[in-house]
Amino acid sequence: MTRRIPSLIVGAFLVFAVGLAATGFNPREYARKHGGTMRLSVATGNTGGVYYPYGGGLARVISQSIPHVDATAEVTNASVDNLKLIQLGKADIAFVLTDTLDDAIHGRGPFTKAPVKARTLAVLYPNYTHVATIEGKKIERLSDLRGRVVSTGSPGSGTEVIAFRLLRAAGLDPGKDIRKQSLSVNASVDALKDGKIDAFFWSGGLPTASLLDLASTVGITAKLIPNDDVLPALQSMYTPGLYFRLVVPHGTYSGVTSDIGVVGVANALVVDDTMSDDLAYELTKVLFDKQKDLAAIHPEAKKLKLETAVQGSPAPFHPGAIRYYQERGVWKQ
């Protein structure tokens, strides 16, 4: 017969655990002393994007490099969901777009119920806003999406956030002026190939695996739509510094024969503010110590630099990360 643990004991344990966290309890140190393993969850994104392989590589090097710590990468819908997972204590480390992070820490948009107490470990690399279609659709600019079937990204993704913002900046109402689909990047590629949608948004690094798949499909020619023309409107509508111009170089994807100007937004790696300083320090250190290993998994990891890792985060940096950057001589704030 299964015995139920009295609720008073469960409640006392929870109070004890919360009290330890509030006093700076270090799970890693606890695990080391007691012969156990602290398990960390890394919230990433869709399998067809950059977050997932980058996050999988990060989980592996964390597990290999930090004693008594075992990290696992989790597939998610990316930025919005990742920050909610941090808020709920269901993820320990998360990849996020800084425009979504800006909303989260200020309690805006999907986070109006409560701000997220996220702290940054590093600004990693910039995301390129892809607006993808195929030749023959007669789509040359964002305004040509009016009346079209368009995927704006998975619900709860940073892609969805920036897609809506770009459409509004181009004078389109996402709820009325397009026939909106909410598909992951993999599903968007399949739908575009099958003629079920006319275009899709994707915010990701270069190259994105799903876009490579689209561009290599026999019988179609992939096409990226320039979207940097709405940058001035975005910069005036939202927090200064969040959005900037990037160029997708010609040849990045088969069929992209000229440079394409797009809106850029940075990616950051964040944790909850209750994480111990020592663990945050070790995680930040691993990012740089194992950068070559991470870059072998995805080339976007090559873009991590000490000087830029400390710039462009709307959220405060974690004190443990600050200690690392101070030791490396790059913390100027």
C-alpha positions, 0 to 999 in steps of 0.5 A, a space after each residue: 500500500 502506498 503511504 501518503 506523505 503528510 501535507 505538513 511535512 511537504 509544506 515544511 520541506 518547501 518552506 525549507 527549500 525556499 529559505 535556502 534559496 533566499 539565503 543564497 543556497 548553492 545547489 552545486 555546492 550542496 550536490 558536491 558535498 552530498 555526492 549528488 548531481 544538480 540537474 539544469 534545464 536549458 530552454 532552447 527553441 525549435 529543432 530547425 533553428 539555432 537555439 536548439 543545436 547551440 543549447 544542446 552543445 551548451 548542455 553537453 559542455 556544462 555537464 562535462 565541465 562543471 562537476 556534479 552538474 548535469 544539463 539537458 537541452 529542452 525543445 521549446 517555442 523559444 523566447 516568450 515561452 523560455 522566459 515564462 519557464 524561467 519565471 515558473 522555475 521550470 528552466 534554469 538557463 534560457 536563450 532569448 531575444 533581447 526585445 522579448 527580454 525587454 518586455 519580460 523584465 518590464 511586465 509588458 506584452 505576454 508578461 503583464 501579470 508579472 515581470 520576469 526576474 531574469 538576469 543575463 549571463 552573456 549577449 551571444 549573437 545577433 538574429 536576422 529577421 528572415 521574411 522568406 518566400 519563393 520566386 513566383 509569389 510576386 512578393 518584393 516588400 513587406 507591404 506585398 504581404 497584404 491579403 496573403 497567407 503568412 506564418 508569423 512563427 510559433 505561438 510563444 516565440 520571439 519570431 512571433 513578437 518581431 513579426 507582429 512588430 514588423 508588420 505594424 511598422 509596415 502599416 499592416 494589421 497582423 490580425 486583419 491584413 494577412 491570413 495568419 498562420 502560427 507555424 514553427 520554422 520547420 512547419 513553415 518551410 513545409 507549408 511554403 513548399 506545399 503551397 499552403 502559405 505564401 511567406 513566413 517570418 523567422 528570426 534566427 542566426 545564419 545559417 538556419 537549418 530549415 532555411 537551408 532545407 528550403 533553399 536546397 529543394 529541387 524545383 523552387 527558388 527560395 527568396 528573402 524579402 528585405 525588411 530594413 526599410 521599417 527599421 526607423 519606425 521600429 526604433 522610434 516605437 520601441 526601446 532604443 538599441 533593441 533593433 539594428 540593421 544587418 545584412 544577409 550576405 548573398 550566397 548564405 542560402 542557395 537562390 539568395 544572389 544579392 545582399 539582403 538588408 534586414 532588421 537585427 536583434 540580439 540574443 542573450 543567455 539568461 537565468 533567474 535572479 535567484 541562481 547562486 553567484 558561483 554557478 552563474 560565474 561557472 556557466 559564464 566561464 564555460 561559454 568562453 572556455 568551451 567556445 571552440 567546442 560550441 562553434 563546432 556544433 553551430 557557427 553562430 557560437 563563433 560570434 561570442 566575444 568578451 567585448 560584445 557579451 556585456 553590451 546590449 542586454 536590457 536586463 541586468 547582468 547576474 553578479 556571478 557573470 559580472 565577476 567573470 567579466 571583471 576578471 577578464 577586464 571587460 566590465 566597464 559598467 
